[in-house]
Amino acid sequence: MKGVNFEAVDMSQMMMGGSLAPVEIKVFGKDIYRLKEVADSIMSRIEDVEDLRNITHTFAEGKPEYHIRINRERASRMDLMVNQIASTLQTASLGRVATQYREGNEEIDIRVRFKEQFPDSLVAIENIPIMTPMNRMIRLNQVASISKGEGPIQIDRENQARVVTVLANIAGRDPGSVVRDIKQRLGVLERGLPPGYFIEFGGQYDERKGTDKKEAILQGCSVRLRPVLITAPRSWVCYRWPSLWWAAW
């Protein structure tokens, strides 16, 4: 077909439950948006690596959400704590189980929520009513700033650390040589990462390294065991509304 380019990608590993992609570059750190910046930078640095295809990362597409940032100082002036505001937001968005109704052997949750569905506009969210301990009704925008934003489709963690993974396919080369080229391009970036942020390589490249290492160990063991087995007695044995995001400062 004119104007259409075709590429062959080895999908056997994915079909058999292997790695998500031939090359995975994992960026670890605390701030998810800083991780996205690093992942974007990695993509721009490796986009012209020979035979690297379909580069993306796990934070490539965000879903719309409202960011609600609670101002602790304003809240304290009104005798409000952050958890009280958060509780009101939860009731407004999801409702809250107040009690249970028992019918036979079944228990049915009775959920209390705002009369209307959770507001779907910025103005409506800003005007969510909050009752203070002094029985004074205020609006959310008096103790918080609200803005529209984008959030990750999913926040991944490994060993309790946040991670954004850059993924890529390979066409025509072995993963080892491709990763060597990638590491050369990311050396300066990696050395400039702030404390607490680091990069690891995974995917088929990492699996192959592990397999090669195991094979080398087994081969070494077999060489060392030969003289032992020759003289050993027979009794020996070898043996994976839009969201609401809030913070406080």
Secondary structure, 3 states (H helix, E strand, C coil): CCCCCCCCCCCHHHHCCCCCCCEEEEEEECCHHHHHHHHHHHHHHHCCCCCEEEEEECCCCEEEEEEEEECHHHHHHCCCCHHHHHHHHHHHHCCEEEEEEEECCEEEEEEECCCCCCCCCHHHHHCCEEECCCCCEEEHHHCEEEEEEEEECCCEEECCEEEEEEEEEECCCCHHHHHHHHHHHHHHHHHCCCCCCEEEEECHHHHHHHHHHHHHHHHHHHHHHHHHHHHCCCCCCCCCCCEEEEEEC
